[in-house]
C-alpha cells in the first residue's frame, strides 16, 4: 500500500485560515491527512536537512523516467489550465501556467534524495529541516511556497494523478499565486518505498 502524499504550504505573509492546516507537515499512513496547525504560523527558518548529493545531469531527478521534467510540467499546467474541483479544499478556476525552476527542482531533489537515503517519509527531516529552509538554502527568495510529497509510485503521471485526487495536494497545485515549480524523484531500492517524489511550487518575494 502506498503511503499518504502529504502537502505543506508556507507564507511569509499572514497565513489565511483556509490554509492554516497546510502549515504543518502531515505524516504518512493511509488516506489524506489534514493535521491542524497554529493559525498564522509562518515557518521560514529551521535547519535544512543533511545535504544530498548533486544529481547526475541525465536522470538523477527522474528515477530513470524519460522526459520526467516535461511530463511533470505539462501535467501540472494542464490541470491548472482546466481548473479543478479539489473536493473539501474547494473548486478552482483556471490558473496561470507555472514556469519550471531549476532552483526549486534542486530543493525538491535534496528532500527526495534525503528521504530515499535515510528511509523516512515526511516534510520535516529527522533533524527538523523544513520546507522553507530547504527552498531558502537552494537560493530561491520566496513569499509563499507549497510542497507535495509522494512515495512508491512508478511514474510522474501516477503521482500527479494521485495528488489531484486529494484535496490539499490539489489545492497546492491549483493555487494561482504560485508561479514557479520544481519536481524531483530519488530512488533507493533498499528503502521502504524505493521512489520518493517531491513537488515544490512557489511565488518569489
C-alpha contacts under 8 A as a table, 3 or more apart, distances in Angstrom:
res1	aa1	res2	aa2	distance
2	X	30	X	7.85
2	X	151	X	6.78
2	X	152	X	5.90
2	X	153	X	7.45
2	X	193	X	7.78
3	X	28	X	5.57
3	X	29	X	5.28
3	X	30	X	6.00
3	X	31	X	7.94
3	X	150	X	7.24
3	X	151	X	6.49
3	X	152	X	7.61
4	X	27	X	7.73
4	X	28	X	5.08
4	X	29	X	5.32
4	X	30	X	5.33
4	X	31	X	5.52
4	X	32	X	5.94
4	X	33	X	7.38
4	X	150	X	7.07
5	X	28	X	7.11
5	X	32	X	7.05
5	X	148	X	6.68
5	X	149	X	5.30
5	X	150	X	4.60
5	X	151	X	7.37
5	X	163	X	7.14
5	X	169	X	7.79
6	X	25	X	7.04
6	X	26	X	5.28
6	X	27	X	6.75
6	X	28	X	7.09
6	X	32	X	7.17
6	X	33	X	6.72
6	X	122	X	7.61
6	X	123	X	7.66
6	X	148	X	5.82
6	X	149	X	5.68
6	X	150	X	7.21
6	X	169	X	7.26
7	X	22	X	6.72
7	X	25	X	6.80
7	X	26	X	6.78
7	X	123	X	7.80
7	X	146	X	7.21
7	X	147	X	5.35
7	X	148	X	4.28
7	X	149	X	6.43
7	X	168	X	6.48
7	X	169	X	5.66
7	X	172	X	7.64
8	X	22	X	4.87
8	X	23	X	5.52
8	X	24	X	6.32
8	X	25	X	5.71
8	X	26	X	7.59
8	X	123	X	7.41
8	X	131	X	7.93
8	X	146	X	5.40
8	X	147	X	5.05
8	X	148	X	6.56
9	X	19	X	7.22
9	X	22	X	4.97
9	X	23	X	5.12
9	X	24	X	7.91
9	X	144	X	7.44
9	X	145	X	5.79
9	X	146	X	4.15
9	X	147	X	6.44
9	X	172	X	7.42
10	X	15	X	7.50
10	X	22	X	7.48
10	X	23	X	5.61
10	X	42	X	6.06
10	X	43	X	6.35
10	X	44	X	7.78
10	X	132	X	7.18
10	X	144	X	5.66
10	X	145	X	5.33
10	X	146	X	6.21
11	X	14	X	6.79
11	X	15	X	6.08
11	X	42	X	5.69
11	X	43	X	7.47
11	X	143	X	5.83
11	X	144	X	4.24
11	X	145	X	6.43
12	X	15	X	7.96
12	X	42	X	5.67
12	X	43	X	7.60
12	X	44	X	7.14
12	X	142	X	7.91
12	X	143	X	5.33
12	X	144	X	6.32
13	X	42	X	7.35
13	X	143	X	7.11
13	X	144	X	7.85
14	X	40	X	5.61
14	X	41	X	7.74
14	X	42	X	7.46
15	X	19	X	6.33
15	X	20	X	6.12
15	X	39	X	6.90
15	X	40	X	4.68
15	X	41	X	6.69
15	X	42	X	7.10
16	X	19	X	5.54
16	X	20	X	6.25
16	X	39	X	7.53
16	X	40	X	6.75
17	X	20	X	4.98
17	X	21	X	7.89
17	X	39	X	6.25
17	X	40	X	7.48
18	X	21	X	7.29
19	X	22	X	5.32
19	X	23	X	7.16
20	X	23	X	5.62
20	X	36	X	7.38
20	X	37	X	6.04
20	X	38	X	6.77
20	X	39	X	5.07
20	X	40	X	6.62
20	X	41	X	7.62
21	X	24	X	6.39
21	X	34	X	6.18
21	X	35	X	5.99
21	X	36	X	4.77
21	X	37	X	5.16
21	X	38	X	7.82
21	X	39	X	7.76
22	X	25	X	7.35
22	X	34	X	7.22
22	X	35	X	7.70
22	X	36	X	7.85
22	X	37	X	7.40
22	X	168	X	7.51
23	X	37	X	6.14
23	X	38	X	8.00
23	X	41	X	7.08
23	X	42	X	7.63
23	X	43	X	7.80
24	X	35	X	6.63
24	X	36	X	7.01
24	X	37	X	5.45
25	X	35	X	7.62
25	X	122	X	6.88
25	X	123	X	5.36
25	X	124	X	6.78
26	X	33	X	6.05
26	X	34	X	6.76
26	X	35	X	6.00
26	X	122	X	6.98
26	X	123	X	7.27
27	X	33	X	7.34
27	X	121	X	7.38
27	X	122	X	5.85
28	X	121	X	6.49
28	X	122	X	6.98
32	X	166	X	6.52
32	X	167	X	7.90
32	X	168	X	8.00
34	X	168	X	7.60
37	X	41	X	7.85
38	X	41	X	5.89
43	X	46	X	7.90
43	X	130	X	7.87
43	X	132	X	6.33
44	X	130	X	7.95
44	X	132	X	4.69
44	X	133	X	5.95
44	X	136	X	7.99
45	X	130	X	7.40
45	X	132	X	6.45
45	X	133	X	5.38
46	X	128	X	6.79
46	X	129	X	5.67
46	X	130	X	6.09
46	X	132	X	7.96
46	X	133	X	5.86
47	X	127	X	7.45
47	X	128	X	6.48
47	X	129	X	4.63
47	X	130	X	6.92
47	X	133	X	6.27
48	X	51	X	7.86
48	X	125	X	7.76
48	X	128	X	7.48
48	X	129	X	4.09
48	X	130	X	6.16
48	X	133	X	5.34
48	X	134	X	5.31
48	X	137	X	7.31
49	X	111	X	7.76
49	X	114	X	7.55
49	X	125	X	5.48
49	X	126	X	7.53
49	X	127	X	6.34
49	X	128	X	7.12
49	X	129	X	4.66
49	X	130	X	7.64
49	X	134	X	7.57
50	X	114	X	7.24
51	X	110	X	6.82
51	X	114	X	7.74
52	X	109	X	7.96
52	X	110	X	5.16
52	X	111	X	7.71
52	X	113	X	6.03
52	X	114	X	5.99
53	X	110	X	7.64
53	X	113	X	7.73
55	X	59	X	7.90
55	X	60	X	4.72
55	X	61	X	6.39
55	X	109	X	7.65
56	X	59	X	6.41
56	X	60	X	4.79
56	X	61	X	7.75
57	X	60	X	6.46
59	X	62	X	4.98
59	X	63	X	6.37
59	X	64	X	5.22
59	X	65	X	7.07
59	X	66	X	7.60
60	X	63	X	6.14
60	X	64	X	7.01
60	X	185	X	7.67
60	X	186	X	6.99
61	X	68	X	7.99
61	X	109	X	6.22
61	X	183	X	7.78
61	X	184	X	4.69
61	X	185	X	5.12
61	X	186	X	6.22
62	X	65	X	5.27
62	X	66	X	7.48
62	X	68	X	5.49
62	X	69	X	7.57
62	X	184	X	6.04
62	X	185	X	5.02
62	X	186	X	6.88
63	X	185	X	5.50
63	X	186	X	5.57
63	X	187	X	5.61
63	X	195	X	7.10
65	X	68	X	5.58
65	X	155	X	7.08
67	X	70	X	5.34
67	X	71	X	6.03
68	X	71	X	5.21
68	X	72	X	6.08
68	X	156	X	6.73
69	X	72	X	5.25
69	X	73	X	6.12
69	X	183	X	7.41
70	X	73	X	5.34
70	X	74	X	5.94
71	X	74	X	5.20
71	X	75	X	6.09
71	X	156	X	6.97
71	X	157	X	7.20
72	X	75	X	5.36
72	X	76	X	6.22
72	X	156	X	6.04
72	X	157	X	7.10
72	X	160	X	7.65
72	X	183	X	7.20
73	X	76	X	5.31
73	X	77	X	6.11
73	X	98	X	7.91
73	X	99	X	7.96
73	X	100	X	6.92
73	X	181	X	7.86
74	X	77	X	5.27
74	X	78	X	5.97
75	X	78	X	5.07
75	X	79	X	6.30
75	X	157	X	7.30
75	X	160	X	7.24
76	X	79	X	5.36
76	X	80	X	6.27
76	X	160	X	7.43
76	X	173	X	6.87
77	X	80	X	4.91
77	X	81	X	5.95
77	X	96	X	7.91
77	X	97	X	5.22
77	X	98	X	6.56
78	X	81	X	5.17
78	X	82	X	6.22
79	X	82	X	5.19
79	X	83	X	6.08
79	X	84	X	6.87
79	X	174	X	7.54
80	X	83	X	5.36
80	X	84	X	7.45
80	X	93	X	7.97
80	X	94	X	5.51
80	X	95	X	4.94
80	X	96	X	6.71
80	X	97	X	6.57
80	X	173	X	7.25
80	X	174	X	5.60
81	X	94	X	4.79
81	X	95	X	5.73
81	X	96	X	6.74
81	X	97	X	6.92
82	X	93	X	7.36
82	X	94	X	5.45
83	X	91	X	7.75
83	X	92	X	5.36
83	X	93	X	4.36
83	X	94	X	4.20
83	X	95	X	6.83
83	X	174	X	7.33
84	X	91	X	5.84
84	X	92	X	5.21
84	X	93	X	6.59
84	X	94	X	7.75
84	X	170	X	7.89
84	X	174	X	7.34
85	X	90	X	6.21
85	X	91	X	4.19
85	X	92	X	6.16
86	X	89	X	5.26
86	X	90	X	5.23
86	X	91	X	5.56
86	X	92	X	7.32
86	X	164	X	7.22
86	X	165	X	7.28
86	X	166	X	6.99
86	X	167	X	4.74
86	X	168	X	7.56
86	X	170	X	5.59
86	X	171	X	6.23
87	X	90	X	5.58
87	X	91	X	7.08
87	X	166	X	7.65
87	X	167	X	5.44
88	X	167	X	5.95
89	X	167	X	5.12
89	X	168	X	6.21
89	X	170	X	7.97
89	X	171	X	6.28
90	X	167	X	7.85
90	X	171	X	7.76
92	X	95	X	7.94
92	X	171	X	7.96
92	X	174	X	6.60
92	X	175	X	7.98
95	X	174	X	6.55
95	X	175	X	7.23
95	X	176	X	4.89
96	X	176	X	6.32
96	X	179	X	7.75
97	X	179	X	7.35
98	X	178	X	7.35
98	X	179	X	4.78
98	X	180	X	4.99
98	X	181	X	6.20
99	X	179	X	6.45
99	X	180	X	4.80
99	X	181	X	6.08
100	X	180	X	5.88
100	X	181	X	5.08
100	X	182	X	5.86
101	X	104	X	5.30
101	X	105	X	6.15
101	X	180	X	5.95
101	X	181	X	5.58
101	X	182	X	5.43
102	X	105	X	4.86
102	X	106	X	6.11
102	X	182	X	6.57
103	X	106	X	5.14
103	X	107	X	6.52
103	X	135	X	7.96
103	X	138	X	6.04
103	X	139	X	6.68
103	X	140	X	6.41
103	X	182	X	7.48
104	X	107	X	5.01
104	X	108	X	6.13
104	X	135	X	6.58
104	X	138	X	7.23
104	X	140	X	7.10
104	X	180	X	7.80
104	X	181	X	6.32
104	X	182	X	4.70
104	X	183	X	7.48
104	X	200	X	6.22
104	X	201	X	7.53
105	X	108	X	4.89
105	X	109	X	5.94
105	X	181	X	7.35
105	X	182	X	3.94
105	X	183	X	5.17
105	X	184	X	6.10
105	X	199	X	7.93
105	X	200	X	7.35
106	X	109	X	4.97
106	X	110	X	6.07
106	X	138	X	6.63
106	X	182	X	7.64
106	X	184	X	7.87
107	X	110	X	5.12
107	X	111	X	6.49
107	X	134	X	5.75
107	X	135	X	5.48
107	X	137	X	7.92
107	X	138	X	5.68
107	X	200	X	7.82
108	X	111	X	5.35
108	X	112	X	6.18
108	X	182	X	6.56
108	X	183	X	5.72
108	X	184	X	5.45
108	X	197	X	7.95
108	X	198	X	5.14
108	X	199	X	6.15
108	X	200	X	6.19
109	X	112	X	5.08
109	X	113	X	5.81
109	X	183	X	7.28
109	X	184	X	4.93
109	X	185	X	6.57
109	X	186	X	6.92
109	X	198	X	7.09
110	X	113	X	5.30
110	X	114	X	6.09
110	X	134	X	7.89
111	X	114	X	5.05
111	X	115	X	6.16
111	X	134	X	7.85
111	X	198	X	7.00
112	X	115	X	5.19
112	X	116	X	6.11
112	X	184	X	6.77
112	X	185	X	5.95
112	X	186	X	5.31
112	X	196	X	5.28
112	X	197	X	5.73
112	X	198	X	5.81
113	X	116	X	5.09
113	X	117	X	5.94
113	X	185	X	7.56
113	X	186	X	5.02
113	X	187	X	7.38
113	X	196	X	7.50
114	X	117	X	5.15
114	X	118	X	5.97
114	X	119	X	7.96
114	X	125	X	7.94
115	X	118	X	5.38
115	X	119	X	5.35
115	X	120	X	5.05
115	X	121	X	6.03
115	X	122	X	7.77
115	X	125	X	7.84
115	X	196	X	6.82
116	X	119	X	5.16
116	X	120	X	7.06
116	X	186	X	6.28
116	X	187	X	6.10
116	X	188	X	5.48
116	X	191	X	6.28
116	X	194	X	6.94
116	X	195	X	6.99
116	X	196	X	6.10
117	X	188	X	6.54
117	X	191	X	7.36
118	X	191	X	7.78
119	X	191	X	5.28
119	X	192	X	6.43
121	X	151	X	7.72
122	X	125	X	6.85
122	X	149	X	7.86
123	X	130	X	6.66
123	X	131	X	6.64
123	X	147	X	8.00
123	X	149	X	7.50
124	X	127	X	7.78
124	X	128	X	5.46
124	X	129	X	5.39
124	X	130	X	5.16
124	X	131	X	7.24
125	X	128	X	5.04
125	X	129	X	4.91
125	X	130	X	6.94
126	X	129	X	7.34
129	X	133	X	6.60
129	X	134	X	7.24
130	X	133	X	5.22
130	X	134	X	6.22
131	X	134	X	5.17
131	X	135	X	6.26
131	X	147	X	7.31
132	X	135	X	5.34
132	X	136	X	6.09
132	X	145	X	7.31
133	X	136	X	5.10
133	X	137	X	5.93
134	X	137	X	5.10
134	X	138	X	6.21
135	X	138	X	5.12
135	X	139	X	6.65
135	X	140	X	5.82
135	X	141	X	7.86
135	X	142	X	7.85
136	X	139	X	5.24
136	X	140	X	5.37
136	X	141	X	6.17
136	X	142	X	7.44
137	X	140	X	7.51
140	X	204	X	7.33
141	X	204	X	5.72
141	X	205	X	5.63
142	X	145	X	6.64
142	X	202	X	6.47
142	X	203	X	5.67
142	X	204	X	4.27
142	X	205	X	4.68
143	X	202	X	7.49
143	X	203	X	5.69
143	X	204	X	5.41
143	X	205	X	4.42
144	X	178	X	7.17
144	X	202	X	5.54
144	X	203	X	5.31
144	X	204	X	7.25
144	X	205	X	7.86
145	X	178	X	7.32
145	X	200	X	7.05
145	X	201	X	5.67
145	X	202	X	4.13
145	X	203	X	6.46
146	X	172	X	6.18
146	X	200	X	5.71
146	X	201	X	5.18
146	X	202	X	6.21
147	X	172	X	7.43
147	X	198	X	6.97
147	X	199	X	5.51
147	X	200	X	4.55
147	X	201	X	6.40
148	X	163	X	7.75
148	X	169	X	6.12
148	X	172	X	7.69
148	X	198	X	5.90
148	X	199	X	5.13
148	X	200	X	6.69
149	X	196	X	7.47
149	X	197	X	5.49
149	X	198	X	4.52
149	X	199	X	6.29
150	X	153	X	7.49
150	X	159	X	6.78
150	X	196	X	5.99
150	X	197	X	5.01
150	X	198	X	6.61
151	X	193	X	5.76
151	X	194	X	7.50
151	X	195	X	5.53
151	X	196	X	4.41
151	X	197	X	5.89
152	X	193	X	4.61
152	X	194	X	6.09
152	X	195	X	5.13
152	X	196	X	6.58
153	X	156	X	7.85
153	X	158	X	6.34
153	X	159	X	6.19
153	X	195	X	6.86
154	X	158	X	6.87
154	X	195	X	7.57
155	X	158	X	5.33
155	X	159	X	6.45
156	X	159	X	5.10
156	X	160	X	6.18
157	X	160	X	5.26
157	X	161	X	6.10
158	X	161	X	5.18
158	X	162	X	6.23
159	X	162	X	5.15
159	X	163	X	6.29
159	X	197	X	7.93
160	X	163	X	5.04
160	X	164	X	6.14
161	X	164	X	5.19
161	X	165	X	6.38
162	X	165	X	5.22
162	X	166	X	6.62
163	X	166	X	5.23
163	X	167	X	7.86
163	X	169	X	5.05
163	X	170	X	5.69
164	X	167	X	7.20
164	X	169	X	6.41
164	X	170	X	4.45
164	X	173	X	7.84
165	X	170	X	6.79
166	X	169	X	5.64
166	X	170	X	5.84
167	X	170	X	5.14
167	X	171	X	6.10
168	X	171	X	5.07
168	X	172	X	6.38
169	X	172	X	5.16
169	X	173	X	6.46
170	X	173	X	5.21
170	X	174	X	6.13
171	X	174	X	5.03
171	X	175	X	5.92
172	X	175	X	5.42
172	X	201	X	7.66
173	X	201	X	7.51
175	X	178	X	5.88
176	X	179	X	7.29
177	X	203	X	6.60
178	X	201	X	5.97
178	X	202	X	4.86
178	X	203	X	4.71
179	X	201	X	7.05
179	X	202	X	5.96
179	X	203	X	5.21
179	X	204	X	7.87
180	X	201	X	5.55
180	X	202	X	5.31
180	X	203	X	6.32
181	X	199	X	7.26
181	X	200	X	5.63
181	X	201	X	4.40
181	X	202	X	6.50
182	X	199	X	5.90
182	X	200	X	5.32
182	X	201	X	6.60
183	X	197	X	7.30
183	X	198	X	5.59
183	X	199	X	4.33
183	X	200	X	6.24
184	X	197	X	5.72
184	X	198	X	5.50
184	X	199	X	6.71
185	X	195	X	6.48
185	X	196	X	5.41
185	X	197	X	4.39
185	X	198	X	6.54
186	X	195	X	5.74
186	X	196	X	5.38
186	X	197	X	6.72
187	X	194	X	5.31
187	X	195	X	4.45
187	X	196	X	6.39
188	X	191	X	5.53
188	X	194	X	4.88
188	X	195	X	6.55
189	X	192	X	7.90
189	X	193	X	7.80
189	X	194	X	4.66
189	X	195	X	7.78
190	X	194	X	6.73
191	X	194	X	5.24
193	X	196	X	7.11
